[in-house]
Amino acid sequence: MAVITLTTDFGTRDTYVAEMKGVILSIVRDVHVVDITHEVTPHDVLEGALALEAAAPRFPSATIHVAVVDPGVGTSRRGLAVASRDQVFVGPDNGLFTAFLDDQGWRAFELRAAEFRGTEVSHTFHGRDIFAPAAAHLARGVEPARLGPPVTDPVRLRWPEARVSEGRVGGAVVHVDRFGNLVTSIHSDAIASLGSGVRVRVAGRSLPLVRTYGDLAGRDPGALVGSSKRLEIAVSAGSAARVLRAGLGTPVVVSRTSSAAERRARRRR
C-alpha cells in the first residue's frame, strides 16, 4: 500500500486538511495517509523544513511527502516534485525540501501537467488543487517526470548549521517544541568531536550535558542529544524556554572543559 504524508501549517480547526485528504482518496483508495504535523507555525517555512528533516527518514522507501507551508501561494513560485533518497516530496518551491537536496541523486520536476491537477485550481489553495492530486497520481504509479519539466535550481533555505572551531561549537535554537525544549542547530557528531568533557552555554547559563531528561536535577536546565540527534536544552518536566527566557535564534555554545593538567599548564605560561 502506498504511503502519503502531510505536513502543513493549516492546523485542524478548519477543513483544509480534510479537503486535501478527500482529493487524495478520490484519486487513489489504496493508500495510507499519515499526518506528520499540521501545527507548523503559520508561514514558517524553516520550521516546516525541519519537521520534514526529522520525520521523513523514518518512513519506508517510495513514501510520498506532501508539505504545504506556502506564503507565496498563487504567485509565480513553482510547485515541485522532488525525488530524493528513494522518496518523493511534493509542495511549493520555497525551500521546504532543502534537507533533501544535498544528495547528488536528487531530481526535481515542476508541477505543470494539467492532467495531474484538479479540474479547477484555486489561487489560494494549491495544497488541495495541485499538490494533493500530484501526490495521489504518484501513489498510483505515475513517474515524477510526467508531472512536468525538470528543475535544476530549486529554492534552498539558508540551513542552520553549527560553527566548529578549536575546542568549541557554536549554534542557535532552531525550534521550540511543545514541551518547551530548545532544539538547536548543533548535531551530535559536532559535540562528539570535542571529546568526553563538555559544557553548554545558553542565555547566560552554563549547563551540563546529560544522557536523558530524567538525569536533570529538579527544575535545573541541562543539555542532551535528542532523538533527532540535535542538541536540546531541556528542563525535567518543565519548559526550558520559559526557565531560560530563550527562543528561536538564541545562541548556544558547546565548549570542551579543561582537564586539570590543561589548567596547570595554562597557569605555568
VENSUL-V345891 format. One record per residue. PHI is phi in whole degrees, -180 to 180 (* if undefined). Layout:
PHI, PHI
//
This chain:
*, -68, -120, -123, -106, -126, -132, -145, -108, -78, 69, -123, -71, -96, -92, -59, -64, -62, -63, -63, -64, -62, -64, -59, -71, -73, -98, -141, -90, -86, -149, -109, -99, -118, -87, -76, -164, -120, -111, -58, -55, -49, 73, -90, -64, -61, -62, -64, -65, -67, -63, -64, -57, -74, -91, -57, -64, -83, -97, -69, -59, 75, -64, -110, -106, -99, -126, -133, -126, -138, -63, -97, -55, 86, -91, -79, -61, -82, -101, -131, -122, -115, -95, -155, 54, 65, -132, -128, -118, -124, 166, -74, -87, -133, 105, -56, -106, -54, -63, -109, -109, -96, -90, -68, -87, -71, -136, -130, -139, -79, -85, -115, -64, -64, -69, -110, -116, -69, -66, -126, -115, -69, -75, -121, -143, -72, -57, -80, -97, -123, -74, -63, -61, -60, -63, -64, -67, -61, -65, -80, 111, -66, -74, -54, -64, -78, -77, 161, -71, -66, -123, -106, -131, -60, -66, -122, -78, -74, -74, -67, -127, -85, -109, -103, -136, -61, 80, -158, -133, -110, -158, -155, -72, -114, -160, -116, -83, -68, -89, 87, -71, -98, -90, -113, -84, -95, -91, -62, -67, -67, -67, -60, -67, -86, 99, -81, -104, -136, -127, -118, -117, -153, 50, 78, -116, -101, -119, -79, -97, -118, -85, -154, -59, -67, -82, -81, -89, 53, -104, -78, -73, -154, -120, -157, -90, -84, -67, -89, 66, -106, -66, -122, -107, -142, -127, -62, 54, -154, -110, -66, -60, -75, -64, -94, 53, -121, -162, -55, 90, -61, -67, -135, -128, -110, -131, -76, -80, -79, -78, -59, -64, -66, -66, -65, -65, -66, -67, -78, -71
//
